[in-house]
Amino acid sequence: MAQGSDNNDTSYTNSPSPGNKQGSTDDVRKVMRREKNRIAAQKSRMRQTLKADNLHLESESLEKENAALRKEVKRLTEEAKYLSTVLSNHEPLCTGLSGASTYGTHHGAFHQHISVPHYPL
């Protein structure tokens, strides 16, 4: 009898009854849905990785540009200080500045006695 009940159990689970067929179709759909979801998740992770890589590259580029701009600001600040010192040293000697503003109407004729070396870059 035990063998008969085993055969009945096996034949019951393997028989193509309408309820079992529906379950099989649901299982196939579930597997397909999981596979589609797995692929979508994989694509999403790939997009996130590419986006992070691009942001990292952009960040490095902006840091380099920022460093170059800071260097230029430093150079221009030093040049402005130098030129301000040259002007301060020249003002007491300049006859063209009496009665005129620092940036007034006098021109090169009054300043032929100044030799300003080119500021090193």
C-alpha positions as CSV (number, residue, x, y, z in Angstrom):
1,M,0.0,0.0,0.0
2,A,2.8,2.4,0.7
3,Q,3.9,2.0,-2.9
4,G,0.5,2.7,-4.2
5,S,0.2,5.9,-2.1
6,D,3.7,7.0,-3.4
7,N,2.6,6.5,-7.0
8,N,-0.6,8.4,-6.4
9,D,1.4,11.3,-4.9
10,T,3.8,11.4,-7.8
11,S,1.1,11.1,-10.4
12,Y,-0.9,13.9,-8.6
13,T,2.0,16.4,-8.7
14,N,3.0,15.5,-12.2
15,S,-0.5,15.3,-13.7
16,P,-1.5,18.2,-15.9
17,S,-4.6,19.3,-14.0
18,P,-6.1,22.7,-14.8
19,G,-5.0,24.0,-11.4
20,N,-1.5,22.8,-11.8
21,K,-1.2,24.3,-15.3
22,Q,-2.3,27.7,-14.0
23,G,0.4,27.4,-11.3
24,S,3.0,26.5,-13.9
25,T,2.0,29.5,-16.0
26,D,2.3,31.8,-12.9
27,D,5.7,30.3,-12.1
28,V,6.9,31.0,-15.6
29,R,5.6,34.6,-15.4
30,K,7.2,35.0,-12.0
31,V,10.6,33.8,-13.3
32,M,10.3,36.0,-16.4
33,R,9.4,39.0,-14.2
34,R,12.3,38.3,-11.9
35,E,14.7,38.1,-14.8
36,K,13.4,41.4,-16.3
37,N,13.8,43.0,-12.8
38,R,17.3,41.6,-12.5
39,I,18.3,43.0,-15.9
40,A,16.7,46.4,-15.1
41,A,18.5,46.5,-11.7
42,Q,21.8,45.6,-13.4
43,K,21.3,48.4,-16.0
44,S,20.4,50.9,-13.2
45,R,23.5,50.0,-11.3
46,M,25.6,50.4,-14.5
47,R,24.0,53.9,-15.1
48,Q,24.7,54.9,-11.5
49,T,28.4,53.8,-11.8
50,L,28.8,55.7,-15.1
51,K,27.2,58.8,-13.6
52,A,29.5,58.6,-10.5
53,D,32.5,58.1,-12.8
54,N,31.6,61.1,-14.8
55,L,31.0,63.2,-11.7
56,H,34.4,62.2,-10.4
57,L,36.1,63.2,-13.7
58,E,34.2,66.5,-13.7
59,S,35.2,67.1,-10.1
60,E,38.9,66.5,-10.9
61,S,38.7,68.8,-13.9
62,L,37.1,71.6,-11.9
63,E,39.7,71.2,-9.1
64,K,42.5,71.6,-11.7
65,E,40.7,74.7,-13.2
66,N,40.2,76.1,-9.7
67,A,43.9,75.6,-8.8
68,A,44.9,77.4,-12.1
69,L,42.5,80.3,-11.4
70,R,43.8,80.6,-7.8
71,K,47.4,80.7,-9.2
72,E,46.4,83.4,-11.7
73,V,44.7,85.4,-8.9
74,K,47.8,85.2,-6.8
75,R,50.0,86.3,-9.7
76,L,47.7,89.3,-10.5
77,T,47.5,90.3,-6.9
78,E,51.3,90.3,-6.7
79,E,51.5,92.3,-9.9
80,A,48.9,94.8,-8.6
81,K,51.0,95.2,-5.4
82,Y,54.1,95.7,-7.4
83,L,52.5,98.3,-9.7
84,S,51.0,100.1,-6.7
85,T,54.5,100.2,-5.1
86,V,56.0,101.6,-8.3
87,L,53.2,104.2,-8.5
88,S,53.7,105.2,-4.8
89,N,57.4,105.6,-5.3
90,H,56.9,107.6,-8.4
91,E,54.2,110.0,-7.2
92,P,56.6,112.3,-5.1
93,L,58.9,112.6,-8.2
94,C,56.2,113.3,-10.7
95,T,55.7,116.9,-11.7
96,G,52.7,116.0,-13.8
97,L,50.7,114.9,-10.7
98,S,50.6,118.3,-9.0
99,G,47.0,119.4,-9.1
100,A,46.0,116.4,-11.2
101,S,44.5,113.2,-10.0
102,T,46.5,110.0,-10.0
103,Y,44.5,108.9,-13.0
104,G,44.1,112.4,-14.4
105,T,44.8,114.0,-17.8
106,H,48.7,113.9,-17.8
107,H,50.1,111.5,-20.3
108,G,53.4,109.9,-21.3
109,A,55.3,113.2,-21.8
110,F,55.5,113.7,-18.0
111,H,56.6,110.1,-17.4
112,Q,59.6,109.7,-19.7
113,H,61.8,109.6,-16.7
114,I,60.2,106.4,-15.4
115,S,61.5,103.0,-16.5
116,V,59.2,100.3,-15.2
117,P,60.6,96.9,-15.8
118,H,58.2,94.3,-17.2
119,Y,56.7,92.4,-14.3
120,P,57.7,88.8,-14.5
121,L,54.9,86.4,-15.1
